[in-house]
Amino acid sequence: MKNQLSLISSGRLVLALCALAAAPAWAAGEPGAPARLIAQVSTPDMADGEVRKVDLERGRVTLKHGEIKALDMPPMTMVFVVKDKAMLDRVKAGDKVRFKAVNDAGKYTVTEMQLAK
């Protein structure tokens, strides 16, 4: 029983510390603070790249990219399918981008893409 109480107390402590870590951004009342936290969490999954070619008709983009850790892929230039063709309306050859890609049954697919700052 004592071990169970200790485990419960430890779990509550971890939850409290997590809440405190997130509190400053939320407590400040800054507009978009929660979205900024979400963006920071998703950033490590994103890779850097440069658009080499846009094929709007086929829904493809050629990217010269750095390492894609989520796919255990080294830097190279390759063609990706895009999840949503609307992503291609916002980019052109030469643009620097950050993107997230997945292996969808053997098709490397860009699921998110944004212009790099």
N, CA, C and O atoms as a GROMACS GRO file, in nm:
protein
  468
    1MET      N    1   0.083  -0.120   0.000
    1MET     CA    2   0.000   0.000   0.000
    1MET      C    3   0.087   0.126   0.000
    1MET      O    4   0.058   0.223  -0.070
    2LYS      N    5   0.196   0.122   0.080
    2LYS     CA    6   0.283   0.238   0.087
    2LYS      C    7   0.348   0.265  -0.048
    2LYS      O    8   0.363   0.381  -0.088
    3ASN      N    9   0.386   0.159  -0.121
    3ASN     CA   10   0.447   0.176  -0.253
    3ASN      C   11   0.348   0.235  -0.352
    3ASN      O   12   0.386   0.316  -0.436
    4GLN      N   13   0.221   0.195  -0.343
    4GLN     CA   14   0.119   0.249  -0.432
    4GLN      C   15   0.099   0.398  -0.408
    4GLN      O   16   0.087   0.475  -0.503
    5LEU      N   17   0.096   0.439  -0.282
    5LEU     CA   18   0.080   0.580  -0.249
    5LEU      C   19   0.199   0.660  -0.298
    5LEU      O   20   0.183   0.771  -0.348
    6SER      N   21   0.318   0.605  -0.284
    6SER     CA   22   0.438   0.672  -0.330
    6SER      C   23   0.436   0.689  -0.481
    6SER      O   24   0.475   0.794  -0.532
    7LEU      N   25   0.391   0.587  -0.554
    7LEU     CA   26   0.382   0.593  -0.699
    7LEU      C   27   0.280   0.697  -0.743
    7LEU      O   28   0.305   0.772  -0.838
    8ILE      N   29   0.166   0.702  -0.675
    8ILE     CA   30   0.063   0.801  -0.707
    8ILE      C   31   0.116   0.941  -0.682
    8ILE      O   32   0.095   1.031  -0.764
    9SER      N   33   0.184   0.961  -0.570
    9SER     CA   34   0.240   1.093  -0.538
    9SER      C   35   0.344   1.134  -0.642
    9SER      O   36   0.349   1.250  -0.681
   10SER      N   37   0.426   1.040  -0.686
   10SER     CA   38   0.528   1.071  -0.788
   10SER      C   39   0.462   1.112  -0.918
   10SER      O   40   0.506   1.206  -0.984
   11GLY      N   41   0.356   1.041  -0.956
   11GLY     CA   42   0.283   1.074  -1.078
   11GLY      C   43   0.223   1.213  -1.072
   11GLY      O   44   0.227   1.288  -1.169
   12ARG      N   45   0.166   1.248  -0.957
   12ARG     CA   46   0.108   1.381  -0.940
   12ARG      C   47   0.215   1.488  -0.947
   12ARG      O   48   0.192   1.596  -1.002
   13LEU      N   49   0.332   1.459  -0.892
   13LEU     CA   50   0.442   1.555  -0.897
   13LEU      C   51   0.485   1.580  -1.041
   13LEU      O   52   0.508   1.694  -1.080
   14VAL      N   53   0.495   1.474  -1.120
   14VAL     CA   54   0.534   1.489  -1.260
   14VAL      C   55   0.430   1.574  -1.335
   14VAL      O   56   0.467   1.662  -1.411
   15LEU      N   57   0.302   1.547  -1.313
   15LEU     CA   58   0.196   1.626  -1.378
   15LEU      C   59   0.203   1.772  -1.336
   15LEU      O   60   0.186   1.862  -1.419
   16ALA      N   61   0.227   1.796  -1.209
   16ALA     CA   62   0.235   1.934  -1.160
   16ALA      C   63   0.354   2.006  -1.223
   16ALA      O   64   0.342   2.123  -1.260
   17LEU      N   65   0.467   1.940  -1.235
   17LEU     CA   66   0.584   2.003  -1.296
   17LEU      C   67   0.561   2.032  -1.444
   17LEU      O   68   0.605   2.136  -1.494
   18CYS      N   69   0.493   1.942  -1.513
   18CYS     CA   70   0.460   1.966  -1.654
   18CYS      C   71   0.369   2.088  -1.668
   18CYS      O   72   0.388   2.171  -1.757
   19ALA      N   73   0.273   2.100  -1.581
   19ALA     CA   74   0.182   2.214  -1.585
   19ALA      C   75   0.256   2.344  -1.557
   19ALA      O   76   0.230   2.446  -1.621
   20LEU      N   77   0.349   2.341  -1.462
   20LEU     CA   78   0.426   2.461  -1.431
   20LEU      C   79   0.516   2.501  -1.547
   20LEU      O   80   0.536   2.620  -1.573
   21ALA      N   81   0.571   2.404  -1.616
   21ALA     CA   82   0.659   2.435  -1.730
   21ALA      C   83   0.582   2.505  -1.841
   21ALA      O   84   0.637   2.593  -1.907
   22ALA      N   85   0.457   2.469  -1.862
   22ALA     CA   86   0.376   2.529  -1.968
   22ALA      C   87   0.310   2.659  -1.922
   22ALA      O   88   0.271   2.741  -2.005
   23ALA      N   89   0.297   2.678  -1.793
   23ALA     CA   90   0.222   2.791  -1.739
   23ALA      C   91   0.272   2.929  -1.782
   23ALA      O   92   0.188   3.013  -1.815
   24PRO      N   93   0.401   2.958  -1.784
   24PRO     CA   94   0.442   3.095  -1.816
   24PRO      C   95   0.389   3.147  -1.949
   24PRO      O   96   0.344   3.261  -1.955
   25ALA      N   97   0.392   3.068  -2.053
   25ALA     CA   98   0.344   3.114  -2.184
   25ALA      C   99   0.192   3.135  -2.181
   25ALA      O  100   0.141   3.231  -2.237
   26TRP      N  101   0.122   3.045  -2.116
   26TRP     CA  102  -0.024   3.055  -2.112
   26TRP      C  103  -0.068   3.164  -2.015
   26TRP      O  104  -0.163   3.238  -2.041
   27ALA      N  105   0.003   3.172  -1.902
   27ALA     CA  106  -0.036   3.267  -1.800
   27ALA      C  107  -0.012   3.411  -1.844
   27ALA      O  108  -0.079   3.502  -1.797
   28ALA      N  109   0.082   3.431  -1.933
   28ALA     CA  110   0.112   3.566  -1.980
   28ALA      C  111  -0.003   3.625  -2.060
   28ALA      O  112  -0.007   3.746  -2.083
   29GLY      N  113  -0.096   3.541  -2.103
   29GLY     CA  114  -0.210   3.589  -2.179
   29GLY      C  115  -0.175   3.634  -2.319
   29GLY      O  116  -0.250   3.710  -2.381
   30GLU      N  117  -0.061   3.587  -2.370
   30GLU     CA  118  -0.019   3.625  -2.504
   30GLU      C  119  -0.109   3.557  -2.607
   30GLU      O  120  -0.136   3.437  -2.597
   31PRO      N  121  -0.156   3.633  -2.706
   31PRO     CA  122  -0.234   3.569  -2.811
   31PRO      C  123  -0.148   3.467  -2.884
   31PRO      O  124  -0.032   3.494  -2.916
   32GLY      N  125  -0.204   3.350  -2.908
   32GLY     CA  126  -0.134   3.247  -2.982
   32GLY      C  127  -0.034   3.168  -2.900
   32GLY      O  128   0.039   3.087  -2.957
   33ALA      N  129  -0.027   3.190  -2.770
   33ALA     CA  130   0.070   3.117  -2.688
   33ALA      C  131   0.052   2.966  -2.698
   33ALA      O  132   0.152   2.896  -2.718
   34PRO      N  133  -0.069   2.912  -2.688
   34PRO     CA  134  -0.083   2.766  -2.701
   34PRO      C  135  -0.040   2.717  -2.839
   34PRO      O  136   0.023   2.612  -2.849
   35ALA      N  137  -0.070   2.790  -2.945
   35ALA     CA  138  -0.030   2.749  -3.079
   35ALA      C  139   0.122   2.749  -3.091
   35ALA      O  140   0.180   2.662  -3.156
   36ARG      N  141   0.186   2.847  -3.028
   36ARG     CA  142   0.331   2.854  -3.034
   36ARG      C  143   0.392   2.733  -2.964
   36ARG      O  144   0.493   2.680  -3.010
   37LEU      N  145   0.332   2.690  -2.854
   37LEU     CA  146   0.382   2.572  -2.784
   37LEU      C  147   0.366   2.448  -2.872
   37LEU      O  148   0.455   2.363  -2.876
   38ILE      N  149   0.255   2.436  -2.941
   38ILE     CA  150   0.233   2.323  -3.029
   38ILE      C  151   0.335   2.325  -3.141
   38ILE      O  152   0.390   2.220  -3.177
   39ALA      N  153   0.363   2.442  -3.198
   39ALA     CA  154   0.461   2.453  -3.306
   39ALA      C  155   0.599   2.411  -3.258
   39ALA      O  156   0.674   2.347  -3.332
   40GLN      N  157   0.634   2.446  -3.136
   40GLN     CA  158   0.764   2.409  -3.082
   40GLN      C  159   0.773   2.258  -3.065
   40GLN      O  160   0.879   2.198  -3.085
   41VAL      N  161   0.663   2.196  -3.028
   41VAL     CA  162   0.662   2.052  -3.009
   41VAL      C  163   0.677   1.981  -3.143
   41VAL      O  164   0.747   1.880  -3.151
   42SER      N  165   0.611   2.032  -3.249
   42SER     CA  166   0.615   1.962  -3.377
   42SER      C  167   0.739   1.993  -3.459
   42SER      O  168   0.768   1.922  -3.555
   43THR      N  169   0.814   2.096  -3.424
   43THR     CA  170   0.930   2.138  -3.502
   43THR      C  171   1.034   2.028  -3.522
   43THR      O  172   1.084   2.016  -3.634
   44PRO      N  173   1.070   1.948  -3.422
   44PRO     CA  174   1.174   1.847  -3.445
   44PRO      C  175   1.140   1.748  -3.556
   44PRO      O  176   1.232   1.692  -3.616
   45ASP      N  177   1.015   1.724  -3.584
   45ASP     CA  178   0.976   1.632  -3.691
   45ASP      C  179   0.996   1.694  -3.829
   45ASP      O  180   0.993   1.623  -3.929
   46MET      N  181   1.015   1.823  -3.834
   46MET     CA  182   1.024   1.891  -3.962
   46MET      C  183   1.168   1.895  -4.011
   46MET      O  184   1.262   1.900  -3.932
   47ALA      N  185   1.183   1.892  -4.143
   47ALA     CA  186   1.315   1.895  -4.206
   47ALA      C  187   1.328   2.023  -4.288
   47ALA      O  188   1.228   2.084  -4.327
   48ASP      N  189   1.451   2.061  -4.314
   48ASP     CA  190   1.478   2.178  -4.397
   48ASP      C  191   1.493   2.132  -4.542
   48ASP      O  192   1.544   2.023  -4.569
   49GLY      N  193   1.448   2.217  -4.633
   49GLY     CA  194   1.463   2.183  -4.773
   49GLY      C  195   1.457   2.305  -4.862
   49GLY      O  196   1.426   2.416  -4.818
   50GLU      N  197   1.489   2.283  -4.989
   50GLU     CA  198   1.478   2.387  -5.091
   50GLU      C  199   1.397   2.329  -5.206
   50GLU      O  200   1.426   2.220  -5.255
   51VAL      N  201   1.296   2.405  -5.248
   51VAL     CA  202   1.212   2.360  -5.358
   51VAL      C  203   1.292   2.369  -5.487
   51VAL      O  204   1.348   2.474  -5.520
   52ARG      N  205   1.297   2.259  -5.560
   52ARG     CA  206   1.366   2.256  -5.688
   52ARG      C  207   1.267   2.261  -5.803
   52ARG      O  208   1.293   2.322  -5.907
   53LYS      N  209   1.150   2.196  -5.784
   53LYS     CA  210   1.049   2.193  -5.890
   53LYS      C  211   0.912   2.169  -5.828
   53LYS      O  212   0.898   2.094  -5.731
   54VAL      N  213   0.810   2.233  -5.885
   54VAL     CA  214   0.672   2.214  -5.842
   54VAL      C  215   0.594   2.157  -5.960
   54VAL      O  216   0.595   2.214  -6.069
   55ASP      N  217   0.526   2.045  -5.938
   55ASP     CA  218   0.442   1.982  -6.040
   55ASP      C  219   0.299   1.983  -5.986
   55ASP      O  220   0.253   1.886  -5.926
   56LEU      N  221   0.231   2.094  -6.011
   56LEU     CA  222   0.097   2.113  -5.957
   56LEU      C  223  -0.001   2.010  -6.012
   56LEU      O  224  -0.086   1.959  -5.940
   57GLU      N  225   0.011   1.981  -6.141
   57GLU     CA  226  -0.081   1.887  -6.205
   57GLU      C  227  -0.077   1.748  -6.141
   57GLU      O  228  -0.181   1.685  -6.121
   58ARG      N  229   0.043   1.700  -6.109
   58ARG     CA  230   0.059   1.567  -6.051
   58ARG      C  231   0.061   1.568  -5.898
   58ARG      O  232   0.061   1.463  -5.835
   59GLY      N  233   0.062   1.687  -5.838
   59GLY     CA  234   0.065   1.696  -5.693
   59GLY      C  235   0.198   1.652  -5.634
   59GLY      O  236   0.202   1.579  -5.535
   60ARG      N  237   0.307   1.696  -5.698
   60ARG     CA  238   0.441   1.656  -5.654
   60ARG      C  239   0.532   1.777  -5.641
   60ARG      O  240   0.513   1.880  -5.705
   61VAL      N  241   0.631   1.761  -5.556
   61VAL     CA  242   0.731   1.865  -5.536
   61VAL      C  243   0.868   1.798  -5.526
   61VAL      O  244   0.884   1.697  -5.458
   62THR      N  245   0.966   1.856  -5.594
   62THR     CA  246   1.103   1.807  -5.583
   62THR      C  247   1.174   1.894  -5.482
   62THR      O  248   1.179   2.017  -5.495
   63LEU      N  249   1.230   1.830  -5.380
   63LEU     CA  250   1.298   1.901  -5.272
   63LEU      C  251   1.442   1.853  -5.257
   63LEU      O  252   1.470   1.733  -5.258
   64LYS      N  253   1.532   1.949  -5.244
   64LYS     CA  254   1.668   1.919  -5.200
   64LYS      C  255   1.662   1.937  -5.050
   64LYS      O  256   1.644   2.049  -5.002
   65HIS      N  257   1.678   1.829  -4.975
   65HIS     CA  258   1.653   1.838  -4.832
   65HIS      C  259   1.771   1.791  -4.749
   65HIS      O  260   1.859   1.718  -4.796
   66GLY      N  261   1.769   1.836  -4.625
   66GLY     CA  262   1.866   1.788  -4.527
   66GLY      C  263   1.816   1.654  -4.472
   66GLY      O  264   1.724   1.594  -4.526
   67GLU      N  265   1.879   1.610  -4.366
   67GLU     CA  266   1.840   1.484  -4.304
   67GLU      C  267   1.694   1.490  -4.259
   67GLU      O  268   1.649   1.590  -4.203
   68ILE      N  269   1.620   1.382  -4.285
   68ILE     CA  270   1.484   1.368  -4.235
   68ILE      C  271   1.489   1.262  -4.127
   68ILE      O  272   1.483   1.142  -4.156
   69LYS      N  273   1.501   1.306  -4.003
   69LYS     CA  274   1.520   1.214  -3.891
   69LYS      C  275   1.402   1.119  -3.875
   69LYS      O  276   1.421   1.001  -3.845
   70ALA      N  277   1.282   1.167  -3.894
   70ALA     CA  278   1.163   1.083  -3.875
   70ALA      C  279   1.161   0.965  -3.972
   70ALA      O  280   1.100   0.862  -3.942
   71LEU      N  281   1.227   0.979  -4.086
   71LEU     CA  282   1.230   0.872  -4.186
   71LEU      C  283   1.367   0.805  -4.192
   71LEU      O  284   1.388   0.715  -4.273
   72ASP      N  285   1.460   0.847  -4.106
   72ASP     CA  286   1.596   0.796  -4.106
   72ASP      C  287   1.656   0.806  -4.246
   72ASP      O  288   1.713   0.711  -4.299
   73MET      N  289   1.640   0.927  -4.305
   73MET     CA  290   1.682   0.950  -4.444
   73MET      C  291   1.792   1.055  -4.448
   73MET      O  292   1.779   1.162  -4.387
   74PRO      N  293   1.902   1.026  -4.519
   74PRO     CA  294   2.010   1.123  -4.531
   74PRO      C  295   1.972   1.236  -4.627
   74PRO      O  296   1.872   1.226  -4.698
   75PRO      N  297   2.052   1.342  -4.630
   75PRO     CA  298   2.026   1.453  -4.724
   75PRO      C  299   2.033   1.404  -4.869
   75PRO      O  300   2.117   1.322  -4.903
   76MET      N  301   1.943   1.455  -4.953
   76MET     CA  302   1.940   1.422  -5.095
   76MET      C  303   1.838   1.510  -5.165
   76MET      O  304   1.772   1.593  -5.101
   77THR      N  305   1.825   1.494  -5.293
   77THR     CA  306   1.720   1.560  -5.370
   77THR      C  307   1.626   1.452  -5.420
   77THR      O  308   1.670   1.352  -5.477
   78MET      N  309   1.496   1.470  -5.397
   78MET     CA  310   1.400   1.369  -5.440
   78MET      C  311   1.261   1.430  -5.460
   78MET      O  312   1.232   1.541  -5.418
   79VAL      N  313   1.177   1.353  -5.526
   79VAL     CA  314   1.040   1.394  -5.554
   79VAL      C  315   0.950   1.339  -5.444
   79VAL      O  316   0.959   1.221  -5.408
   80PHE      N  317   0.863   1.425  -5.392
   80PHE     CA  318   0.763   1.385  -5.293
   80PHE      C  319   0.624   1.409  -5.348
   80PHE      O  320   0.602   1.503  -5.425
   81VAL      N  321   0.530   1.325  -5.311
   81VAL     CA  322   0.388   1.350  -5.334
   81VAL      C  323   0.346   1.444  -5.221
   81VAL      O  324   0.401   1.438  -5.112
   82VAL      N  325   0.248   1.531  -5.246
   82VAL     CA  326   0.197   1.617  -5.139
   82VAL      C  327   0.058   1.569  -5.099
   82VAL      O  328  -0.021   1.527  -5.183
   83LYS      N  329   0.030   1.577  -4.970
   83LYS     CA  330  -0.100   1.533  -4.918
   83LYS      C  331  -0.211   1.621  -4.973
   83LYS      O  332  -0.320   1.573  -5.004
   84ASP      N  333  -0.183   1.752  -4.984
   84ASP     CA  334  -0.282   1.848  -5.030
   84ASP      C  335  -0.217   1.938  -5.136
   84ASP      O  336  -0.121   2.009  -5.108
   85LYS      N  337  -0.271   1.934  -5.257
   85LYS     CA  338  -0.213   2.012  -5.368
   85LYS      C  339  -0.210   2.162  -5.338
   85LYS      O  340  -0.130   2.235  -5.396
   86ALA      N  341  -0.296   2.208  -5.249
   86ALA     CA  342  -0.300   2.351  -5.215
   86ALA      C  343  -0.165   2.397  -5.156
   86ALA      O  344  -0.132   2.515  -5.163
   87MET      N  345  -0.088   2.304  -5.099
   87MET     CA  346   0.043   2.341  -5.045
   87MET      C  347   0.134   2.393  -5.156
   87MET      O  348   0.220   2.478  -5.131
   88LEU      N  349   0.114   2.344  -5.276
   88LEU     CA  350   0.201   2.381  -5.387
   88LEU      C  351   0.175   2.521  -5.439
   88LEU      O  352   0.260   2.579  -5.507
   89ASP      N  353   0.057   2.577  -5.409
   89ASP     CA  354   0.025   2.714  -5.451
   89ASP      C  355   0.111   2.818  -5.378
   89ASP      O  356   0.125   2.930  -5.426
   90ARG      N  357   0.168   2.780  -5.265
   90ARG     CA  358   0.241   2.875  -5.181
   90ARG      C  359   0.391   2.871  -5.202
   90ARG      O  360   0.463   2.951  -5.142
   91VAL      N  361   0.441   2.779  -5.286
   91VAL     CA  362   0.586   2.768  -5.303
   91VAL      C  363   0.624   2.769  -5.450
   91VAL      O  364   0.543   2.740  -5.538
   92LYS      N  365   0.751   2.803  -5.474
   92LYS     CA  366   0.804   2.802  -5.610
   92LYS      C  367   0.950   2.757  -5.603
   92LYS      O  368   1.009   2.753  -5.495
   93ALA      N  369   1.007   2.723  -5.717
   93ALA     CA  370   1.146   2.680  -5.722
   93ALA      C  371   1.236   2.785  -5.658
   93ALA      O  372   1.222   2.904  -5.685
   94GLY      N  373   1.327   2.741  -5.573
   94GLY     CA  374   1.419   2.831  -5.504
   94GLY      C  375   1.378   2.865  -5.362
   94GLY      O  376   1.461   2.911  -5.283
   95ASP      N  377   1.250   2.843  -5.326
   95ASP     CA  378   1.204   2.874  -5.190
   95ASP      C  379   1.266   2.778  -5.089
   95ASP      O  380   1.278   2.658  -5.113
   96LYS      N  381   1.304   2.833  -4.975
   96LYS     CA  382   1.350   2.752  -4.861
   96LYS      C  383   1.225   2.716  -4.780
   96LYS      O  384   1.141   2.802  -4.753
   97VAL      N  385   1.214   2.589  -4.743
   97VAL     CA  386   1.095   2.543  -4.672
   97VAL      C  387   1.133   2.455  -4.553
   97VAL      O  388   1.245   2.404  -4.545
   98ARG      N  389   1.038   2.440  -4.462
   98ARG     CA  390   1.042   2.339  -4.355
   98ARG      C  391   0.924   2.249  -4.386
   98ARG      O  392   0.816   2.296  -4.419
   99PHE      N  393   0.946   2.119  -4.375
   99PHE     CA  394   0.839   2.027  -4.412
   99PHE      C  395   0.843   1.900  -4.327
   99PHE      O  396   0.944   1.866  -4.266
  100LYS      N  397   0.729   1.833  -4.325
  100LYS     CA  398   0.716   1.705  -4.257
  100LYS      C  399   0.675   1.605  -4.363
  100LYS      O  400   0.583   1.630  -4.440
  101ALA      N  401   0.743   1.491  -4.366
  101ALA     CA  402   0.712   1.387  -4.463
  101ALA      C  403   0.693   1.254  -4.391
  101ALA      O  404   0.750   1.229  -4.286
  102VAL      N  405   0.610   1.169  -4.452
  102VAL     CA  406   0.584   1.035  -4.399
  102VAL      C  407   0.601   0.934  -4.512
  102VAL      O  408   0.594   0.968  -4.630
  103ASN      N  409   0.624   0.811  -4.474
  103ASN     CA  410   0.628   0.701  -4.570
  103ASN      C  411   0.490   0.638  -4.568
  103ASN      O  412   0.456   0.564  -4.476
  104ASP      N  413   0.410   0.668  -4.669
  104ASP     CA  414   0.273   0.619  -4.678
  104ASP      C  415   0.268   0.500  -4.775
  104ASP      O  416   0.247   0.518  -4.895
  105ALA      N  417   0.288   0.382  -4.721
  105ALA     CA  418   0.287   0.258  -4.800
  105ALA      C  419   0.385   0.267  -4.917
  105ALA      O  420   0.352   0.230  -5.030
  106GLY      N  421   0.506   0.316  -4.889
  106GLY     CA  422   0.609   0.324  -4.991
  106GLY      C  423   0.614   0.455  -5.068
  106GLY      O  424   0.708   0.478  -5.144
  107LYS      N  425   0.514   0.540  -5.049
  107LYS     CA  426   0.513   0.673  -5.113
  107LYS      C  427   0.556   0.775  -5.010
  107LYS      O  428   0.493   0.791  -4.906
  108TYR      N  429   0.664   0.846  -5.041
  108TYR     CA  430   0.708   0.952  -4.950
  108TYR      C  431   0.620   1.074  -4.975
  108TYR      O  432   0.621   1.131  -5.084
  109THR      N  433   0.545   1.112  -4.872
  109THR     CA  434   0.442   1.215  -4.884
  109THR      C  435   0.467   1.331  -4.789
  109THR      O  436   0.489   1.311  -4.670
  110VAL      N  437   0.464   1.452  -4.844
  110VAL     CA  438   0.476   1.572  -4.760
  110VAL      C  439   0.338   1.601  -4.702
  110VAL      O  440   0.241   1.619  -4.776
  111THR      N  441   0.330   1.604  -4.570
  111THR     CA  442   0.203   1.628  -4.503
  111THR      C  443   0.189   1.771  -4.454
  111THR      O  444   0.078   1.820  -4.434
  112GLU      N  445   0.302   1.839  -4.433
  112GLU     CA  446   0.303   1.979  -4.391
  112GLU      C  447   0.420   2.048  -4.459
  112GLU      O  448   0.526   1.988  -4.476
  113MET      N  449   0.400   2.173  -4.498
  113MET     CA  450   0.511   2.249  -4.557
  113MET      C  451   0.487   2.397  -4.531
  113MET      O  452   0.376   2.448  -4.546
  114GLN      N  453   0.594   2.465  -4.491
  114GLN     CA  454   0.584   2.610  -4.468
  114GLN      C  455   0.712   2.675  -4.516
  114GLN      O  456   0.819   2.614  -4.515
  115LEU      N  457   0.701   2.800  -4.557
  115LEU     CA  458   0.820   2.875  -4.597
  115LEU      C  459   0.909   2.894  -4.476
  115LEU      O  460   0.861   2.926  -4.368
  116ALA      N  461   1.039   2.875  -4.495
  116ALA     CA  462   1.134   2.892  -4.385
  116ALA      C  463   1.154   3.040  -4.359
  116ALA      O  464   1.146   3.122  -4.451
  117LYS      N  465   1.181   3.074  -4.236
  117LYS     CA  466   1.199   3.214  -4.198
  117LYS      C  467   1.344   3.252  -4.206
  117LYS      O  468   1.380   3.366  -4.178
   0.00000   0.00000   0.00000
